[in-house]
Amino acid sequence: MQTVTCFEAQQHFYELFENVVKQTKPICIHKSSEEMGVIMISESDYNSLLETLYLLSNPFNANKLLNALNRPIDSAISWEQLKSDLSI
């Protein structure tokens, strides 16, 4: 992750902003090398984090999602098959 000082962030804010939004790569901004900093992330990444936290906050949902990650891909059904099964 790219790290910059507050001064550098101030001097190059627009460029940093564009990089964060277009490349979806967060940037760490520190006041000094010894202090904790802040992380600049895109709005879409932030919303994705909130959605993930929301989905994983419910133990039932978390269990279903984690089980789905461990399921072999060849056990999945196609979108067309799902629509047919649900009559949509």
Secondary structure per residue as TSV (DSSP state, phi and psi in degrees):
chain	resnum	aa	ss	phi	psi
A	1	M	-	360.0	136.2
A	2	Q	E	-69.9	136.7
A	3	T	E	-122.3	133.9
A	4	V	E	-134.7	160.8
A	5	T	E	-83.6	165.9
A	6	C	H	-58.1	-40.8
A	7	F	H	-62.4	-46.3
A	8	E	H	-63.0	-40.2
A	9	A	H	-63.8	-39.3
A	10	Q	H	-65.5	-42.6
A	11	Q	H	-69.7	-30.8
A	12	H	T	-124.0	33.4
A	13	F	H	-58.2	-48.4
A	14	Y	H	-60.2	-43.6
A	15	E	H	-63.4	-44.5
A	16	L	H	-62.7	-43.6
A	17	F	H	-57.3	-48.9
A	18	E	H	-61.4	-42.6
A	19	N	H	-63.5	-42.4
A	20	V	H	-64.6	-44.3
A	21	V	H	-71.6	-47.4
A	22	K	H	-76.8	-38.1
A	23	Q	H	-98.5	-3.7
A	24	T	-	44.4	43.1
A	25	K	-	-110.8	122.6
A	26	P	-	-68.3	157.8
A	27	I	E	-128.3	134.8
A	28	C	E	-94.9	129.4
A	29	I	E	-118.1	121.4
A	30	H	E	-114.4	143.9
A	31	K	S	-72.1	-43.5
A	32	S	S	-148.4	169.6
A	33	S	T	-67.2	-16.3
A	34	E	T	-99.6	-8.1
A	35	E	S	-104.1	156.0
A	36	M	-	-64.6	151.4
A	37	G	-	-117.8	-166.5
A	38	V	E	-121.7	158.1
A	39	I	E	-113.5	128.5
A	40	M	E	-97.7	119.9
A	41	I	-	-128.1	160.7
A	42	S	-	-70.2	158.4
A	43	E	H	-62.5	-38.0
A	44	S	H	-66.6	-38.6
A	45	D	H	-66.1	-40.2
A	46	Y	H	-61.5	-46.6
A	47	N	H	-63.0	-37.0
A	48	S	H	-64.4	-41.6
A	49	L	H	-61.8	-44.0
A	50	L	H	-62.8	-41.3
A	51	E	H	-64.4	-42.4
A	52	T	H	-62.4	-45.2
A	53	L	H	-60.4	-41.9
A	54	Y	H	-62.6	-47.7
A	55	L	H	-64.5	-37.2
A	56	L	H	-84.6	-9.3
A	57	S	H	-73.2	-22.4
A	58	N	S	-94.0	117.6
A	59	P	H	-56.1	-35.1
A	60	F	H	-65.4	-48.0
A	61	N	H	-62.0	-43.9
A	62	A	H	-59.3	-44.1
A	63	N	H	-63.3	-44.0
A	64	K	H	-62.5	-43.9
A	65	L	H	-66.6	-42.8
A	66	L	H	-67.0	-36.4
A	67	N	H	-65.7	-38.4
A	68	A	H	-64.1	-35.7
A	69	L	H	-63.7	-32.1
A	70	N	H	-88.7	-6.6
A	71	R	S	-76.3	136.3
A	72	P	-	-61.7	141.1
A	73	I	G	-62.9	-30.5
A	74	D	G	-73.3	-6.9
A	75	S	G	-88.1	-6.2
A	76	A	-	-76.1	153.8
A	77	I	-	-105.0	159.8
A	78	S	-	-75.7	161.3
A	79	W	H	-60.7	-42.0
A	80	E	H	-61.0	-42.6
A	81	Q	H	-63.7	-40.9
A	82	L	H	-62.6	-46.3
A	83	K	H	-60.7	-40.4
A	84	S	H	-65.0	-44.3
A	85	D	H	-61.9	-33.7
A	86	L	T	-93.4	0.8
A	87	S	T	57.6	46.9
A	88	I	-	-120.5	360.0
